[in-house]
């Protein structure tokens, strides 16, 4: 005989089995697949179709360029740039005063030496503050550094012009002698600025981004010193032994290459980190 509990459960199990047999699957509905070009209302893709990647219009950020003048000018390191330019110009003015009382003229080497503080200050111009905020905006990240370079160019041009005028005042007017050519030195100073900008742009895209200017200024001075005193480069970059035309062409070629490197570095939005791939691939072991 079956126990009472088993006898009591028999009707419930039979009812459950009856309900399962009575349940019928839902009727199948034939759905015609939509082509990828068909979209639903509101511009959304059809069900089951992959959504296309979001594309930002190429020229959409050009509309906000007029509005960026004020923020870029506020984040510009004016104090550093103007201090470097005034320091070199003041040094050259003092040397011109001494040259006037001693009856000797200033050489182009004095102007080049006086322009070095402005070159060192230029290394701190490309540092873009609040880079995480800048990268979150629809404007490319290189707009702020490029705007800083555009604002710094007139200041450097005025500094170069003022220093050349100071040197010209120390040269006595003589009908039989001509002053030295100025355009090779302008090409040299332009090349120095371009090399400094390229070094600062590369340092700003590295792990030493917070020390971009402090790292770019020594690198620029080392490159200038190497180009000035190395026998291989001095034949093309220093006058003499190179001619004025050769010096001008060589330094403008360096300027073009440095600007191309700057553009490539400014478009790179990721900082470069050196990692040991073997260490990352191997599982970590407990020190125990």
Secondary structure, DSSP 4 states (H G I P E B T S, - for coil): ---HHHHHHHHHHHHHHHHHHH--PPPP---PPPPTT-B-GGGPBPTTSPPPPP---TTGGGGGGGGHHHHHHHHS-HHHHHHHHHHHHHHHHHHHHHHHHHT-PPPHHHHHHHTHHHHHHHTTTS--TTHHHHHTSSS-THHHHHHHHHHHHHHHHHHHHHHHHHHHHTSPP-TT--PPPSHHHHHHHHHHHHHHHHHHHHHHTSTTGGGHHHHHHHHHHHHHHHHHH-HHHHHHHSTTTS-HHHHHHHHHHHHHHHHHHHHHHHT--S------HHHHHSPP----
